[in-house]
Amino acid sequence: MFPGLTTRLSSISKASATTIDGDKDLIVLTGTTAIATINPKVPNKASQAQVIMLIPVDGAVATTTAGNIAVVQSMLQNKVTVMVWNPIQAKWYPHALA
């Protein structure tokens, strides 16, 4: 996939919550509620690796390990966090921050 060349990224704005749907490629998060679970983009295809990008706009948003996210991560306000769905562990993994 070559975003912008052969395909377009889908996007949506939604409130940060304990559980969110990862139903679009780019998700702009409002609010600052910690996220524990992200439902895969295509639930019946949850056995396939997936990638989403999250942008919190109202402040930092944390992830927790109470659901299907592998590590605790603080997503910085107005910065993109890339999350990768690993179907083998059934967990989302955020990109590494230095």
N, C-alpha and C positions, 0 to 999 in steps of 0.2 A: 504494500500500500504506500502510495506517495501522496500524503495529504496536500490538497490544493492543486495537484496536477491531474490525477486521475479520479480522485474521490474527494469528498468534502467531509469534514468532521461535523458530527452532530453535536449540538450544545443545548444546555438548559440551565436555568437558575433555580435553585431550590434551597429550602431552609436546612441548615445542618441539624441532624437529629441522631439519636442512638443508632437507628437503622435507616439507611438510605438505599435507593435503587441506583445502581450503576448503569442506568439505561441509556446514557449518552456518552460520547467520547470525551467531551469537555463539560464539566459540571462546576458552575459558579456557586459557591456556598455562601449563604447569608446566615448571620447568627454565629454563635461560638460554641454550640453544644458539641461535646465529644462524640466521635463516631466509633461504634464497636463493630457494626456489621454493614457490609456493602453487598447487596444482592448482585450477582453477576448480570451483565448486560442482557444476555440471552439465557434465561434459566434452563431451557431444555438443551442448551449447548454448553452447560457449565463444565463439561469435560474438556473444553478447549481453552487454551490460554487466551487471556484478554488483557487489554490495556485501557485505562481511563486516566484522565487528567483532572485534578481538583484544584480550584482556586478559591480560597477563603477571602472574602472581601470586607468583612466586618471586624476582623481580628484573627488572632491565631486560633486554629482548631486542632485539637489533639485527637489521636486515635487511641483506642484501648485494645487490649488482647482478649476482652470478654466475649468477642464474637469470632468473626472469620478474618481478622486482620492479624498478621504474624507478629508485629512489633508495635510498641508505643512510639508514636511520632508526633512532633508538634509541627503542624503545617503553618508556615509563616503567612501572614496577611499579604495579599496581592502577589504571591509567588506561586508558581505552578508546582504541584506535587504529582508525580507520575506514579500510578499504582498498577501493578502487574498481578493478574490472577493466575495462580499456579494450581491447576486442577488436580495434581497429584496429592498435594497437601490440603487442597480446598481452602486456601488462604490467599489473601491479598498481601503483596509485599510492596512497601513504598521504596522509591529510589533512595539511594544513599546520600546523606548530606555530610559535607565535610565538617 
